[in-house]
Amino acid sequence: QLAFLNKNVKLIIEDLRLEPPQIINFYSKGGIQEYLQYLNENKKVLNQPFYQESSENNIFLEIAFQYNENYISNIYSFVNNIPTHEGGTHEEGFKMALNRILSKYAKDKNLLKKDLSFIGEDTLEGITAIIALKHYDPLFEGQTKARLGNYDMRQFVSKHFGIALESYLLENPQEAKKIIDKCLLAAKARVAAKKAREITRKKSPLDTLSFASKLADCRTKDPSLAELYIVEGDSAGGSAKQGRDSSFQAILPLRGKIINVEKARLNKILVNNEIISLIQSFGTGFDKEFNISKARYHKIIIMTDADVDGAHIRTLLLTFFFRQFRPLIENNYIYFAQPPLYKVQNNKKISYFYTEQDLKNFMSRKNNSQKIVVQRYKG
């Protein structure tokens, strides 16, 4: 990353712990343009990369961006090579100019209907952007110092980026059309999602009969004690209900794989029955209505099978949490259940083992005269 942010600078790392010492060189001729290509290498891109560099009063700015067919925005911002994960005024300036210039271009070219207008999320959908600012006196905010606070940088970035973007659109009409078409689809999907969002808003999970029949809730009303287990299908849900402690453990069976939120717009996500069940069960609300203090469970455990399908479902669920309910991850509400590989019955005693080696160690301690029944689970 440092090599990308400092083009034509060779970084040499020598590991003297090894014999012979290992030397690794990092070098980038293209800088953040190469970084953008690296970030998008597995994505289907829509437009030729945009790149600009500008400076004023010993403040230097580099920006590169490119749209892809995904629906998630990925903005990587830096100040003096320091990642600003929480954004700041330089990111705000970038977003302001992006929406302003794209909206103006679409209106000037009669591509935007009167009853539709772009908002920030429309112009950010599917973008990968890198903002690299060099500042002689940066002011950072927050506990982690990961947010830029220099108020004048909002206008600085907005001005310089806006001028460069306007030129890019005028000089590359075909690329501009691809970008505007992407934003138009996002705007129409946003309007549709607003209607779909009403499904999950202002309703207690137990107000919906179909949902209530799926969720086997727990008795406790204390969220700090309550646990929600997300399991595969009704059969797993049945055995999970039999084995749970209903005083604090709730079971929510999912029917099949949920939608891949990484490749779907919000309006498609919000009409998926399994997604609706998940959102309603959490109690936190969704999107702009999200409030973590209303969470009904402080432990949400993903309990899928130990096979390939189970791993896929687990990945889809984790992607859903990461993209739509990230505060639940950041506040340690999300857990994985580790399924055992073996069940061993020795007389009336039952033991579970999670690895092949654990089973071997157990068997080596038993004599051949003992009757041992080993059951292998899938995984």
Secondary structure, 3 states (H helix, E strand, C coil): CHHHHCCCCCEEEEECCCCCCEEEEECCCCCHHHHHHHHCCCCCECCCCEEEEEEECCEEEEEEEEEECCCCCEEEEEECCEECCCCEHHHHHHHHHHHHHHHHHHHHCCCCCCCCCCCHHHHHCCEEEEEEEECCCCCEECCCCCEECCCHHHHHHHHHHHHHHHHHHHHCHHHHHHHHHHHHHHHHHHHHHHHHHCCCCCCCHHHCHHHHHHCECCCCCCCCCCEEEEEEHHHHHHHHHHHCCCCCEEEEEECCCCCCHHHCCHHHHCCCHHHHHHHHHHCCCCHHHCCHHHCCCCEEEEECCCCHHHHHHHHHHHHHHHHHCHHHHHCCCEEECCCCCEEEEECCEEEEECCHHHHHHHHHCCCCCCCEEEEECCC
